[in-house]
Amino acid sequence: MKRRNGEGSVYQRADGMWCGSAHVGEGEARKRRTVYGRDEATARRKLAELTGPIELRPVLSRAEYMAAAQRIATHTAREWTDKIRSTPKACPYCDVELNTFNDSKDHIIPISRGGSDGIDNVQRTCWECNMAKGDSLDFEYNGPRPRPFRVAPKLRTQYQNLMRFRDGL
């Protein structure tokens, strides 16, 4: 189980006293508060009283998230090919032209947020926007438009070899 950011921390000082600290409040009124206890359980209890109940969530692997998404819905290779042919050849976020070397499959509602692997939840994006989006639900590209073409790192060597062949080098 992993604690979420902002839920505070509990630690033991050199003198043996236990401390629990967390940020409390919103905006300008947000301040770091510290509670103390003679043992870890006391410090955790006081911290919970200060911040409210701590919700722990399991950390799943990519494969576990994908298996859960595919249980909701999935798509075939044929459906994906048809979608590629029927959609515009530009990234919906940054308008860069998509091709073999910068194309990426993006889940509109990320699978880590409960999205499915169904054909209605996937779209073509450039790999840079897909990586920048991560598991965000409200990603918006704020860079310059139009962006220069960039090759995904794992395909860079293949792209350079193709360009050398094309140029006759």
N, C-alpha and C positions, 0 to 999 in steps of 0.2 A: 504494500500500500504506500502511496505517496501523498505527502501533504501538499496542498495547493499553496501557491505563492500568496503571501499576505495573511496567513493564518498564525504567524508568530513562530517563535522558537523557544525551546526550553534547554538550558545548559547549566552546568555546575561550575561555580567559581572556584578559584584556587583555595579559598578558605573553607570550602565544603558546602557553602550555602547554594541552594538551587534558585535560578532566575528564570522567569518566563517573560518574554517581551513581544509586543506586537504593535502595529500601527492601528490606531482607533480614530474614527471620525472620517469626515469627507472634506475634500477640497482644502481650503485655507485652515480649517479647524483640525485637520489630520495631524495627530501627534503620536510619538512613540511612547508607549506606557510600559512600565516594568512592574512585575509582581515577584514576591520572594516567598520561599518556603524552606523548611528544614530538610524536606525530602522531595524527590522528583514528583511523586503523586500529588503533594500539596501544591507545588508550583503549577502543575498541569491543571488541577482543579481551579485554582485562582485565575489562570489564563483563560480557561473555558468560560468562567463567569464574566471575564472582561470582554471577550470577543464573541461569545456565543458558541453553540455547538460546532465542533470541527467535523466536517464531512470528509471522510477518506474515500478515495476511489481507486479501484485497481488499475495498474498500469499494464495494458495489454500489448502484445506484439502486433506488428503490421499484419501478420498472417491471421491472427485471431480477429482483428477488426475486419479484415477482408472476408473471412468466413461468415461473420455476423451480417455483413452487408449483402453477401450473396444469398443468405437465407431469406432476406427480405425480397430481393429481386436481382436478376443477373441479365447479362446480354451475351449474344453470340458474336463470333468474329464477323459473320456475315452482316449482322445488324450494325456493328461498328463501321465496317467498310461502307455500307449504304449511307450511314450518317456522315462519314468523311466526304463522300461524293455529293451529298445534298446540302452541306453547310458551306458558308463562305470560307475562303482560304486565307482568313486573317484572324489574328488573335482577338477575342472579344474584349480584352482588357486594354491592350496597347496598340492594336491595329497593325502589328508587324505581319508581313506575309509569312504564312506557314508552309513548310516543306518537310521533306524527310529528315532533315538535320536539326530542326528546331521544334518539331511537332511533339505534343505531349497530350496524354489523356488526363483530363481533370474531372474530379467529382464536384459537381456544383454544391451540393451539401456534402461536406467531407465525411468519409466513412467513420472517422473518429468521433464525429458529432451525431452519428446515427443515420447517416445517409445510406442509400442502397447502391448496388452496383448495376442497377437497371439502366437501360439505354436512355431513359428520360432524365437521368441524373448525371450523365457524362457529357463532356463537351471537349472540343479541340482547343488547346491554348498553346502558347509558346512555353518552352520549359522554364524560362526565367520567371514568367508570371505565375506559373504553377508552383515553383519553389517558393516564391515570395508570398503567395497566398497561404501556403501551409494548411492549417485547419481553420482558417478564418472564414466566417460566414459573410462578412461585408467588405471583401477586398476591393480596393480601387487603385488602379495604376496612376501614380502621380508624376511620372517621368516625362521627358520630352516626347513629342509626337511629330512625325513618325520616328520610330526608333531604328537604329541600324540593325541589319541582320546579324545574329549571333548564333554560333553552332554550339549545341550541347557538348559539354566537356568529354563525355564518353564517346562521342562521334567525331571529335575534332580531327583525329588522325585519318579516319576514313574520308572525311571531307577534303582534307589537304591532298590526299592521294588522288582523289577524283579531279580536283582542280589542276594538279600537275599533269594528269593524263589528258584533260581537256585542252590545256595550253601546249601540249606536246613537249613537255620537259622530261 
